[in-house]
């Protein structure tokens, strides 16, 4: 007979319920604060739904009516320095944190202070897309942020904010605090990869993050029982070794008790926790209609949950203990509603062109249209005063392999700046990662982090670190194709964060990756990401063709307050170049392309290893060409002056790159050049790039798919033919 051994989870899984004694022993001020917060949030949500019904909210209005108990019960005990972020249905989470920040002890007889009124009005303005909102109207309903209050930002991507919160929590721990972060998400998000990856990573690293699941039973109209076998969603944490709690979210005091246990666990350095609260949204996914109107839940079910309204629960418990009377409860409700009416009165006026009694937003409150692109990235003023250097000006040059220059400049920067953190797969082992680029960095204990294979989690973790502001993460993606695995974090989160939340706060993150064309790794390892990132908002891009330039470009990337993609190429790693002996403190800043070779016949524009192929091709053909190494590739950082000067001289352009046609960088660049310099071009812009297919494993087919010297030669000849030559 086989032997069967019952396995027990590593950490406890607990369901907690409040008792009569809990209510008897509760601090009256705590209950009063809870009740006031609940009514403020309920009145806010009801008014927002009314505004949406009038057409005064552009976009969705995901109300939290019915779910307030979980947010209030969890936030009321937090510090301002504790962080929270949330989902697309996040008004209640944001308001609870903001109100707790400005008024931790609310008074029923004088509920609306100037500070609370300001929070209410600025939040309303943000949801309506107005300039006085917390993010200047850019974030709206689904992207609410107030960093001063510890409100890190709600998120429209299901599960998308969870890795960012993990990064914030990691930063809290690394900074030596006992603060924690809470990330709120719904039942639909528990099956999202980024959430599960983040659970694993934070458990492995003992990160003080609370995974707060608001189980409202439906992801839009799909029920939990349809979506998953284990309907007790807090069970997700047990598989990762995370202690987990389940609690009635319609009972704010029970949630408060759970959070006291959770806080003690996280603040003691014991790692993350999972909390599942059972709540119910009284309305549909969006708008003021009940779910029963759409046929996916019954009126009887809705009535049952409405009878458990957290506002009534707290009020009734307080009344039964003579802590409050109904008149005072009614007064709280009235004050909260009046506060919302006052806020909207400041934002609205009678519509002179509408029906009698109709309202419109005061025209003077809209953001200026000139604000549309402000803050996509910073102005790079942080680079002012840096010492720039070109190789022609440098002294005491020494030979070095490209990959060793990478390791040395990172070593120096980490030695000079304790904020720099390096993370990625295997970066802490193999004597410098898979290619030697992190060689010698293991001495920075706690600052070079080998991650699980979970790109969504560790990319987002880096994004959260950067948004926290206390650290400067350098994230390594072993191959650029893996970026697609983490596309949400890279493009939706990190790239958009600065602009989305008003353009005021930087995102100082460096993302390193390597192009591996020619290495035989096939279709899923060999892409050039430049073309993708050049069309994505928020990112800066650098690509060095030699060790000297890499040092200066990396120094600039590590000083910028923007996310920067640093692209390397495996063909360059073993090649030697020169850097100054004992001097790695120079910068190559945005807007500084390098003319590698001067000529008069045409302008060749390239980057990375294709610079070398272009030089060879120019020598083989004898064509007298300018060769420009872009170095900075993004729209805001390209050296248009150098390009313009060359084009005015040669009147012809060849863009040379190695990557495939579909994601080509040159397609975007050619379009931009013809728009800027059309009058100076005597023939169409010519391009050299790989074929349509991704490079294959077969050595012959791989070579056929990419561009090297021979393809640049053909491109040069096409330009020559365009001038009537042979």
C-alpha positions, -999 to 999 in steps of 0.1 A, spaced: 0 0 0 12 35 -8 15 58 21 -6 90 22 7 120 41 -16 150 47 2 182 39 -5 214 58 0 249 45 31 268 55 11 298 69 -24 300 85 -56 307 67 -81 324 90 -117 336 88 -125 363 113 -158 376 125 -166 403 149 -185 396 181 -208 415 204 -178 420 228 -158 435 200 -185 461 195 -188 467 232 -151 472 236 -146 493 205 -132 528 209 -161 552 204 -139 576 185 -129 548 161 -166 540 154 -175 576 150 -146 581 125 -157 550 106 -193 561 104 -183 596 92 -159 582 66 -186 558 53 -211 586 49 -186 609 32 -178 582 7 -214 572 1 -225 608 -5 -196 613 -28 -204 583 -49 -241 591 -51 -233 626 -64 -208 613 -89 -235 589 -103 -259 619 -106 -232 639 -124 -226 610 -148 -263 607 -155 -263 644 -165 -234 638 -189 -210 658 -167 -185 629 -162 -166 621 -193 -159 583 -192 -169 557 -167 -182 561 -132 -173 528 -114 -191 535 -81 -182 517 -48 -216 521 -33 -220 491 -9 -183 483 -8 -172 512 15 -169 490 46 -138 472 33 -120 504 24 -128 523 56 -122 493 79 -88 488 64 -76 524 60 -88 539 93 -58 525 112 -31 533 86 -5 560 87 0 587 61 33 571 53 17 537 45 9 534 9 -22 522 -9 -31 518 -45 -63 504 -60 -83 494 -90 -106 511 -115 -132 510 -88 -112 530 -64 -130 561 -53 -136 547 -18 -100 535 -13 -86 569 -24 -111 589 -3 -106 568 28 -68 573 26 -71 610 17 -96 617 45 -76 597 70 -45 618 61 -62 652 67 -85 642 95 -77 610 113 -104 616 140 -137 628 125 -163 645 146 -200 639 139 -210 674 150 -185 692 129 -177 668 101 -167 691 72 -135 709 78 -117 731 52 -93 702 46 -120 677 40 -139 700 17 -107 705 -3 -103 668 -7 -139 663 -18 -137 691 -43 -103 682 -58 -114 646 -61 -147 656 -78 -127 679 -101 -103 651 -110 -131 627 -119 -147 654 -141 -114 660 -158 -108 696 -145 -75 715 -139 -79 717 -102 -80 680 -98 -52 661 -81 -36 652 -115 -48 682 -134 -78 663 -148 -57 637 -166 -64 608 -143 -101 610 -140 -121 584 -122 -97 555 -126 -64 571 -119 -65 589 -86 -32 598 -69 -22 620 -39 13 609 -29 14 632 2 -15 611 16 1 578 7 -24 573 -22 -1 558 -48 -26 558 -76 -56 538 -87 -53 518 -119 -75 510 -149 -58 478 -158 -72 448 -138 -43 437 -115 -20 462 -131 -13 482 -99 -3 452 -78 34 450 -89 38 487 -85 25 485 -49 51 456 -44 78 480 -54 66 507 -31 65 482 -2 100 470 -11 112 506 -10 96 511 25 114 481 38 148 489 22 145 525 35 145 510 71 109 519 79 82 497 93 56 512 69 35 489 47 16 491 15 -19 479 7 -29 470 -29 -67 467 -35 -81 446 -63 -112 427 -71 -122 391 -75 -115 393 -113 -79 402 -107 -70 371 -86 -65 351 -118 -42 377 -134 -6 367 -138 8 399 -124 -10 394 -92 1 359 -87 37 367 -97 37 395 -72 25 372 -45 53 348 -51 80 375 -53 69 394 -22 67 362 -2 102 352 -13 116 385 -3 94 392 28 80 424 13 54 442 36 26 442 11 -11 435 19 -30 419 -10 -65 432 -3 -91 413 -23 -125 430 -26 -146 400 -35 -178 415 -48 -188 382 -64 -188 395 -100 -162 406 -126 -186 428 -146 -212 400 -149 -191 369 -146 -195 353 -112 -167 340 -91 -181 305 -92 -180 306 -130 -144 319 -130 -126 297 -105 -130 264 -86 -119 278 -52 -144 305 -44 -126 315 -12 -102 337 -30 -79 343 0 -68 307 -6 -45 321 -34 -21 333 -7 -16 299 9 1 284 -21 28 311 -19 33 308 19 15 340 27 -8 341 58 -43 349 47 -75 362 63 -111 361 51 -136 386 66 -171 401 61 -164 434 43 -199 447 52 -186 448 88 -160 475 90 -151 467 126 -143 431 116 -121 444 88 -104 468 113 -96 438 136 -81 418 107 -60 447 97 -46 451 132 -33 415 129 -21 421 94 -3 453 103 15 436 132 26 408 108 39 432 81 55 458 104 74 431 122 92 422 89 74 389 83 65 396 48 32 400 29 -4 391 38 -36 384 20 -70 398 31 -102 388 13 -132 409 22 -167 399 10 -185 430 -2 -212 438 -27 -215 466 -52 -251 478 -51 -250 489 -88 -238 475 -121 -201 476 -132 -206 512 -144 -234 537 -137 -264 538 -114 -285 507 -126 -286 476 -104 -270 444 -118 -304 428 -119 -313 452 -147 -288 434 -169 -300 399 -159 -269 385 -142 -281 388 -106 -315 386 -90 -334 414 -71 -336 390 -42 -299 387 -40 -295 425 -42 -321 430 -15 -303 406 8 -270 424 5 -286 458 8 -299 447 41 -263 444 52 -253 479 43 -221 488 63 -235 524 69 -265 510 87 -245 483 105 -221 508 121 -249 533 129 -272 506 145 -243 492 166 -235 526 179 -272 535 185 -277 503 205 -248 513 228 -260 549 232 -229 561 214 -250 581 189 -286 588 182 -305 587 149 -307 625 147 -269 627 147 -266 599 121 -290 619 100 -269 650 106 -238 632 94 -256 621 62 -268 657 57 -234 672 62 -218 648 38 -244 655 11 -241 693 16 -203 690 12 -208 673 -22 -234 700 -32 -209 727 -23 -182 710 -43 -203 707 -74 -216 743 -70 -180 754 -73 -175 735 -105 -208 739 -123 -231 766 -136 -264 768 -154 -261 758 -190 -272 789 -210 -277 768 -241 -295 739 -224 -329 731 -210 -340 751 -179 -322 737 -149 -295 719 -169 -259 724 -158 -225 726 -174 -189 727 -162 -176 762 -158 -155 767 -190 -127 784 -170 -121 752 -151 -110 730 -180 -73 724 -184 -56 744 -211 -52 724 -242 -15 733 -242 -13 710 -212 -19 679 -234 17 668 -237 33 684 -207 49 658 -185 51 629 -210 87 630 -198 107 655 -179 127 684 -193 161 668 -185 170 698 -164 186 673 -140 214 670 -165 223 707 -165 259 713 -154 270 677 -161 305 673 -177 300 661 -213 329 644 -232 335 630 -266 362 604 -273 381 629 -295 385 651 -264 394 623 -240 429 616 -227 447 585 -213 425 561 -232 427 524 -226 413 494 -244 384 475 -228 357 450 -238 323 465 -242 307 442 -216 334 451 -191 327 488 -196 290 480 -187 301 464 -155 326 491 -146 303 520 -151 275 503 -131 300 495 -103 311 531 -101 275 544 -101 264 520 -74 294 529 -53 286 566 -57 248 564 -53 233 540 -28 199 545 -43 207 524 -73 193 489 -72 199 463 -99 173 435 -104 167 408 -130 170 371 -137 204 357 -127 220 391 -123 234 381 -89 251 349 -101 271 333 -130 299 358 -123 280 387 -137 247 374 -151 243 356 -184 267 379 -202 290 393 -175 273 427 -175 269 427 -137 303 413 -129 316 424 -95 283 439 -84 275 412 -59 294 431 -33 265 455 -30 245 433 -6 208 438 -8 211 460 -39 216 434 -66 185 413 -67 182 380 -85 145 377 -94 121 348 -101 113 343 -137 83 367 -135 88 397 -158 55 413 -149 63 412 -112 98 424 -112 93 450 -140 64 464 -120 84 461 -88 110 483 -104 83 508 -115 70 509 -79 105 516 -66 109 544 -91 76 560 -83 84 559 -46 113 582 -53 138 568 -28 156 544 -52 167 542 -88 161 507 -101 180 492 -130 159 464 -144 175 438 -167 154 419 -192 176 390 -204 161 394 -239 139 421 -253 113 397 -265 105 391 -228 92 427 -227 60 414 -243 54 393 -212 55 425 -191 40 448 -217 14 461 -192 40 472 -167 64 485 -193 40 505 -214 7 510 -196 23 516 -162 59 528 -162 58 546 -195 25 564 -188 27 570 -151 43 605 -151 19 620 -176 -12 602 -164 -8 615 -128 -3 651 -138 33 652 -150 48 663 -117 65 631 -104 94 614 -121 99 577 -128 137 572 -126 140 537 -140 166 522 -163 156 491 -183 186 472 -198 182 446 -225 203 431 -254 197 425 -290 209 389 -297 205 387 -335 230 362 -349 232 341 -317 209 314 -330 183 318 -302 154 320 -327 122 339 -331 114 346 -294 148 359 -283 162 381 -311 141 413 -315 153 448 -316 129 468 -293 138 503 -305 109 507 -329 84 496 -303 97 520 -276 100 549 -300 63 549 -305 54 544 -269 49 575 -247 72 583 -218 103 563 -226 137 576 -235 160 553 -255 198 550 -257 219 526 -278 257 527 -278 279 514 -305 311 514 -285 323 513 -248 331 550 -246 296 561 -256 281 534 -233 297 550 -202 285 585 -210 250 573 -220 245 551 -189 256 580 -167 230 602 -182 203 575 -180 210 570 -143 206 607 -136 174 613 -156 140 613 -138 125 595 -168 123 558 -176 152 550 -200 156 519 -222 192 510 -226 197 487 -256 229 466 -260 240 441 -287 256 408 -281 279 413 -311 294 443 -293 300 426 -260 333 410 -268 345 439 -291 371 462 -277 370 500 -276 385 527 -256 375 546 -224 395 571 -203 417 555 -177 403 563 -143 376 586 -156 341 573 -159 323 605 -147 315 620 -181 280 623 -197 266 620 -232 233 638 -229 201 638 -250 204 657 -283 240 646 -290 244 623 -320 279 616 -332 292 620 -367 313 589 -370 324 598 -406 320 629 -426 311 629 -463 292 648 -489 273 622 -510 246 611 -486 236 608 -450 236 574 -433 218 572 -400 222 542 -377 228 528 -342 242 498 -322 262 473 -342 249 485 -375 273 515 -372 302 490 -378 284 474 -407 277 508 -422 313 518 -420 324 486 -437 298 491 -465 309 527 -471 345 516 -474 335 488 -498 314 510 -521 337 541 -520 306 563 -515 315 595 -496 289 595 -469 281 611 -436 276 584 -410 256 595 -379 254 574 -348 221 585 -332 230 572 -296 197 587 -283 167 573 -302 135 586 -287 116 615 -302 125 640 -275 162 631 -274 172 628 -310 198 653 -322 177 668 -350 203 696 -355 230 672 -365 206 653 -388 194 686 -404 229 699 -410 239 666 -428 207 664 -449 211 700 -461 246 690 -473 239 657 -489 202 658 -499 198 621 -494 192 597 -465 198 560 -458 186 546 -425 203 514 -416 192 490 -389 194 453 -383 159 444 -370 129 430 -388 107 451 -410 75 450 -389 88 465 -357 114 486 -375 127 518 -359 135 533 -393 99 534 -404 91 559 -377 123 578 -382 119 581 -420 84 595 -416 97 621 -391 126 631 -413 105 636 -444 81 658 -425 109 679 -411 133 681 -441 112 672 -472 124 704 -490 160 693 -488 156 657 -500 164 650 -537 151 614 -536 130 592 -513 145 581 -480 161 547 -484 161 521 -457 180 490 -447 164 465 -424 157 428 -419 130 408 -435 94 404 -424 100 372 -405 116 370 -371 151 354 -372 150 316 -372 171 290 -355 186 279 -388 219 297 -393 212 303 -430 176 315 -424 187 337 -395 212 354 -416 187 359 -444 163 376 -419 187 403 -406 207 432 -421 244 434 -420 272 449 -442 260 433 -474 225 448 -470 239 482 -462 260 480 -494 228 473 -514 212 503 -497 240 526 -506 238 515 -542 201 523 -543 208 558 -531 236 561 -557 212 549 -584 187 575 -573 212 602 -583 217 586 -616 249 567 -607 257 530 -611 
